[in-house]
Amino acid sequence: MGLRSLFQNFSADIGMDLGTCNTLVFVRGRGIVINEPSVVALEKGTKRVVAVGSEAKKMLWKTPNDIIAIRPLRDGVIADLETTEKMIRYFISKVLQRKIFVKPRMVIGVPSCITDVERRAVVESAEKAGAREVKVIEESLAAAIGAQIPIFEPAGHMICDIGGGTSEISVISLGGMVVTNAIRIGGDEFDESIVKHIRTLHNLVIGEATAEEMKRTIGNAVADPKIEKIEIKGTDAITGLPRRLEIDSVEVRDALQEPLTAIIDEIKRTLGQTPPELAADIMERGIVLAGGGCLLKGLDTLIARETGVPTIRAEDPANCVVIGTSLFFKIEKNKASMSQTRT
């Protein structure tokens, strides 16, 4: 047994979906062990970590003067390198509670639209957090693997991964991305559009958590005969006093039109750039949706109606990317074996 094989037997392979909203971690042999908000609470001045993940999210917009709760990733990329490194280190130490023989290998899903500088920042953060080997993979490719799309077939497959900060649309064939486009619009922009709509029409200031709750409970991308309602609480923009307001699903759908239109336009643009032979395959196989953002009710119906292409959600859309990252080293090993067999 070679030294490399020995290392692999004693180390843990870790797949990570480093998302704007949530970070998911998959450990070989154990499955998904972390699914927590990408939020870090720090002590001002010392920058000491007070809390990470779920506990830190509870502190957003509610912290005393000596503590600040921040989201170190915005629009799918690292906005605060130092804090991201602390968050990654925390999650790694949490999943590797017992000491291991060697440091783990890691695969991290990243948006294809990030720059080389941002990509290096992701790798650097993971290395400083304790990984011995770090690979990055485009989120849409990881999502396709996690959705069990046969990406090595000589046929076209389209995946649309709608995350918290980005939406990435790719056409994949023979294991590579033939066409890929990404925009920095995702679940966060859905929430921000709702916040803006409520303030503009009702002079009521609400937080992102309230907007997210509205989106999740009564949000809909297409008209529904059943009109649902929800009562929300916020601050009157004029008086500054707390106020309640009842909102229905029609208003929430209206609020979401701008970001939804942007995503659909990007899907149409990607289809327009796809070679005719692969486009024919996509018409037959359909568009596969992944990412937490695709869980918005009726989104698959809206995309199918606007593009004329059958659209389906992956079986486990929110976890597709992290599952795909966890399979990366196995796929690389199989590709290497196939290459050796051919030679």
N, C-alpha and C positions, 0 to 999 in steps of 0.2 A: 504493500500500500504506500503510495506516494505521500509526501508531506502535505500537499494540497488537499488530498482526499482525507487525510487524518484531521486537518483543520476543519473540514466541512462536517465531519462526524461529531466533533466536539463543540461546534459553534451553532448559533441559532440564526436562521435566515429570517429577516424581518421585512415585510412589505408595508409601506406607509403611504396613505393618501393624505398628503399635507394640504388640507382644504382651508379655504377662507373661513368657512363657518365651523366645520368639524374636522378633527384629525382622527383617522382610523388607522389602527395598527394590527397587522396580521402576523402571527408567529408560526413558523412551520411546526406542524404537529399539534398545535393548540387552537388554531382558527383565529377569529377576530377577538382580540383581548382588550382593545381600547377603542371606544367610540365616544369621544368627548369634545366639547366646544374648543375651538382654537383661541383660547383666552388665557391671559396670564395676569395675575394681580401682583404688583410690585410695591415695595416700600419706597417712598420717595427719598431721594438723597442717596441711600445705600444701594438701591436697585435690588434689594434682597427679595427673593421670590416668596410671596405670602401664600398664594394658591395658584393652581393650574387646572384648566378644564372646567368641569361642572361647577366646582366651588367658586372658581374665579368668575364664571359667567354670572353667578348670582350677585356679584359685586359691581357689575357694569352699571354705571350711572348712579350708584348708590354708595360709593366709597367715601370715607372721611378724608380730611385734607392730607393725611400722611400716607394714604394708600391710593394707588392708581391702577385701574383695571383696563387693560388694552388688548386689542386684537392685532397681533404682530403681522398678520397677512391681510392684504387688501387686494381685491381683484385677482385672486389666485396667485399672487407673488409676494415675496418677502418685503415688507415695508420697514421692519425693524429686525435687523440681522441678529443683534445681541440677544434680544428677547426670544426670537425664534429658536436660537441655539439652546437657550435655557428650557424652552418648552419641549424640544426634541429630546434633550438630555433627561428631562423629567419623565417623559413617556417611556424612554428606553429603560431607565432604571426601574420603573414601575413594572414593566413586563419581564425584566430579567432580575427578579428578586434574589435568585441564588447566583453565586459566582459561577462563571463558565470558564472553560479552558482557554478559549480565545475570544476576541471581540467578534461581534456579529457582522454578517454581511447585510446590507440594506439595499432595497430598491424603493425609490420614491417616485410617485406619479406627479408630473408637473405639466402645466399647460404648454402647448406648442408655441404660444405667442410670447413666452418670456424671452428675454434677451440672454446672450451668453454670460453677461455679468450676473444676472439673476440666477441663472442655472448654476454657475460656480458658487454663488452664495448658498444655494440649497445644499450642494455637496459639502461645502466647507462647514456648514452648520452640523450636518450629520457626522462628519469626521471628528469635529471637536466634541460632539456629544458621545463619542465612543465607538463608532463603527469603524471596522478595519477596511471595508470595501464598500463603496457607494456607487450605485448605478441610478441613473434617472431615465424614465420612460415617459413618453407623451401620454397624457391622461386618456385621450381617446383610444390609443392603441391598448393601453391597460384595460380600459372599459370594455373593449371588444373581446379581449381575452377573457375577462371576468364574466362576460355575457355569453360565453361559450360559442362565439361566432367562429366558424372555421376559417381563420384569417390566412391560412397557407394555401387555400384553394386558388386556382387560377380563375377567379371570379370576383366581381365587385360586391363589396359590402359597405353600407353606409352606417356609421355610428354617430349619434348626436349626444354628447355628454354635457348636460346642463348642471353645472356646479353652483357653488355659492357666489363665486366671483367671476367665473368665466363660462362661456358656452363654446364648446369645440366640436366642429363637424368635420369628419374625415371619411374618405373613401379608401378602403383597404383592399389590397389584392396581393397574393403571394407573400404575405407576411410583412408588407411595407405599406406606407401611406402614399397613395398615388396623388391625392388632393387633400389638403387640410386647410381649414380656416378657423380662426378663433376670434371672438369678441369678448371684451371685458364687461359682459352683461350676464347676470345669473340671478340666483335667488335673492341676493342682497338688493339688486336693483328692483326686483318685484316689491320687496318691503319698502324701499325708499319711495317708489311710485305711489304706494298706498299712503304713506306718511304725507307726501306732498299733496295728494288729492284731498285728503281729509282736512288739511290746513287751508287749502285754497277754497274749497267749497263750504266748509263749515266753521272756519276760524278756530279749529280745535287742534292743539298740538299733542301728538301721541308719540310714544317711543317705538323703536324697531321691534321690541318684543310683542307689543300689542299688534303691530302690523303683521308680524309673522303669524300670530294666532288667528287673525282675520283671514289671511291667505290660506292657512291650513284647514280651517273649519268651514268657511263659506266661499272660498276662492274657486273660480271656475273660468276656464279659458273660452268656453262656448256658452251660448244661451241655454238655459235650463228652464223647463216649464215650472219647476218647483223653485220658488224664491225663498231663500233662507235669510235669516236675520241674526244679528249678534249685537249685544250691548257693549260699548267700549267706554273707557274712562280716559280723560286727558285734561289738559289745561287750556282754558279759554285764552285765545291769542290776544284778545282785547282787554279783558278784565283781569287776567292772570289767576282766576279762580278755578278750582276743579269743576269739571262738568261731565255729565254722562250723555251718550248719544247712541241711538240705534241706527245701525247701518245694515243694508241688505246686500245680497250677493250680486245684484245688478251693478251697484256702485263699485264694488270691489273689482268686477270684471272690467268696467270702464277704466278704472285706475291702472289696470295691468296692460292696457292696449299698447302703450309705447314700447316697453321692453319686449313684449311678445312679438310685435311687428318686426323689431330689429333682429330677433332670433330667426324668425321665419324668412326674412330677407337674406340672412346669411346662409340658411339652408338652400334657398333657391340659387344663390350665387355659386355655392359649391356644386350643386347639381349641374349648373350651366358650364362649369369648368371640367366636368367629368367626361372622359372619352366615351363615345357612343356605345361601344361594346359593354363597358362597365355600367353605363347608365341603364342599359337594357336588363342587366343582372339585378340592379337595384329595384327596378320596376317590378321584377318578379319576386325578389326576396324582401323588399320593403326597407324602411328606415327603422333602425333600432334606437330607442331612447334609453339613456342611462343618466345617472346623477340624481341627487335629491331634488333638483329643480323640476325634473320631469314628472314628479308626483302630483303636480298641480292638476286638479280634476279637469278632464276634457282636453288636455294639451295634445295628446296623441290624435284625437279627433280633429282638432284645429289644424295641425300640421298636415294631416292626410288630406283635408279639404282644400287647403291652400296650395299644396304642391301636386296633388293628384297621385301621390305615391303612398301605398299602404304603409302605415306607421304602427309600430308595436313597442310596448315597454319591455325592457329586459326583465327577467324573472325576479331579480333582486337589484333594482336600479341603483339604490343608494350605496350599495357595497361593491358594485362592479369594479371600480378602479382599484380598491385595496385587494380584492381577490385576484385581479390581474397582475398586480405587482408581486403578489406572493408566488405566482406561477412563473415569474420571469426566469429565474435561475434554472428551473426544470426545463423550460422551453429552450434556453440557450444550450443546455447540456444535450438535449435531443437533436438540436440543429448541428452541433459539433459531431455527434455520433453519426448523423446522416451524411455529413461531409466526408468523414473518415471512411464510411462504407462505400461511397462513390469512388473515392480515390483508391 
